[in-house]
Amino acid sequence: MVGKYKVITLCGSTKFKDDFIKEQKRLTLQGNIVISVGLFGHCGDDEEWQEGTKEMLDDMHKRKIDMADEIFVINKNKYIGESTKSEIEYAKKTNKRITYMEN
């Protein structure tokens, strides 16, 4: 188990904060390096967003996908928002494996 670790980037709506934390722990304990979101804008993180913040965060998350071997989509109740759809399409274009919390 020690040695080569798969890198997984979590994608999904930040309103599912508890699910992000749960899946991050689960995937980490399975021996993966997990990259997550920097903040939970739809779930209590109330930092003041300036013009361009959302665009920066969306681009930054695509760079996190670049670093990963695969993405894991947190699609609670099969919900996938516009930003997550964009991340899935980007992962497909860059030939990343895609797994979903709910099928």
VENCOR-V137612 format. One record per residue. N is the residue number from 1. RES is the residue in three letters. OMEGA is omega in whole degrees, 0 to 359 (999 if undefined). BURIAL is + if it has 16 or more other C-alpha atoms within 10 Angstrom, else -. D_CENTER is the distance of its C-alpha to the mean C-alpha in Angstrom with 1 decimal. Layout:
BEGIN
N/RES/OMEGA/BURIAL/D_CENTER, N/RES/OMEGA/BURIAL/D_CENTER
END
This chain:
BEGIN
1/MET/179/-/23.7, 2/VAL/178/-/24.1, 3/GLY/184/-/23.5, 4/LYS/181/-/21.0, 5/TYR/174/-/17.5, 6/LYS/177/-/14.7, 7/VAL/182/+/11.6, 8/ILE/174/+/8.3, 9/THR/177/+/4.9, 10/LEU/177/+/2.4, 11/CYS/178/+/2.3, 12/GLY/179/+/5.6, 13/SER/180/+/8.5, 14/THR/174/+/9.0, 15/LYS/179/-/12.2, 16/PHE/184/-/11.0, 17/LYS/182/+/11.0, 18/ASP/179/-/13.2, 19/ASP/175/+/11.1, 20/PHE/182/+/8.0, 21/ILE/180/-/11.0, 22/LYS/182/-/12.7, 23/GLU/177/+/10.3, 24/GLN/178/+/9.7, 25/LYS/182/-/13.5, 26/ARG/182/-/14.2, 27/LEU/177/+/12.4, 28/THR/180/+/13.9, 29/LEU/174/-/17.2, 30/GLN/177/-/17.1, 31/GLY/179/-/17.3, 32/ASN/168/+/13.9, 33/ILE/186/+/12.5, 34/VAL/176/+/9.0, 35/ILE/184/+/7.0, 36/SER/178/+/5.2, 37/VAL/181/+/6.0, 38/GLY/177/-/9.8, 39/LEU/183/-/11.1, 40/PHE/185/+/11.3, 41/GLY/180/+/13.4, 42/HIS/186/-/14.1, 43/CYS/171/-/14.9, 44/GLY/176/-/17.6, 45/ASP/188/-/16.5, 46/ASP/176/-/19.5, 47/GLU/179/-/19.6, 48/GLU/180/-/21.7, 49/TRP/178/-/19.8, 50/GLN/177/-/22.1, 51/GLU/179/-/22.6, 52/GLY/182/-/19.9, 53/THR/181/-/17.3, 54/LYS/180/-/14.9, 55/GLU/178/-/15.6, 56/MET/181/-/15.0, 57/LEU/178/-/11.6, 58/ASP/179/-/10.7, 59/ASP/179/-/12.4, 60/MET/181/-/11.0, 61/HIS/176/+/7.4, 62/LYS/175/+/9.4, 63/ARG/175/-/11.2, 64/LYS/176/+/8.3, 65/ILE/177/+/8.1, 66/ASP/183/+/11.9, 67/MET/188/-/12.0, 68/ALA/170/+/10.3, 69/ASP/181/+/12.5, 70/GLU/172/+/10.1, 71/ILE/175/+/6.7, 72/PHE/185/+/6.5, 73/VAL/176/+/6.4, 74/ILE/185/+/7.4, 75/ASN/181/+/10.4, 76/LYS/184/+/13.0, 77/ASN/179/-/16.4, 78/LYS/179/-/15.0, 79/TYR/175/-/13.8, 80/ILE/180/+/11.7, 81/GLY/184/-/12.4, 82/GLU/180/-/13.3, 83/SER/180/-/10.5, 84/THR/176/+/8.2, 85/LYS/179/-/11.4, 86/SER/179/-/11.7, 87/GLU/177/+/8.4, 88/ILE/178/+/9.8, 89/GLU/178/-/13.1, 90/TYR/179/-/12.3, 91/ALA/177/+/11.0, 92/LYS/181/-/14.3, 93/LYS/182/-/16.3, 94/THR/174/-/15.3, 95/ASN/176/-/16.0, 96/LYS/172/+/12.9, 97/ARG/181/-/13.0, 98/ILE/173/+/10.9, 99/THR/184/-/11.1, 100/TYR/176/-/10.8, 101/MET/178/-/11.4, 102/GLU/179/-/14.4, 103/ASN/999/-/16.5
END
